[in-house]
Amino acid sequence: MFNVGQRTAVAGAFKLAGYEGSLVVAPIVSEDERGFLLEPEAFRALGDREVLEQVLGQLLGRKVWVAERAEQLGQPAPFE
């Protein structure tokens, strides 16, 4: 899926935004989009989410969104 450099850069972007845990994504329904899911307390503690989404979009070359983890979003998968 993504190379080591991209995965490392994504982890670094999340770290700068205040999150250092494991990264999971919503079920993949389209290759041109990724949704990162965070536990509610981690989601609320994030820095500027819009800027983070823009940076992640540039790093991955896809539309990226970050959301609070919820059952209706489906079973998350590890970010790879």
Secondary structure, DSSP 8 states (H G I E B T S, - for coil): ---HHHHHHHHHHHHHTT--S--EE---S-TTEEEEEE-HHHHHH-S-HHHHHHHHHHHHTSEEEEEE--GGG---EE--
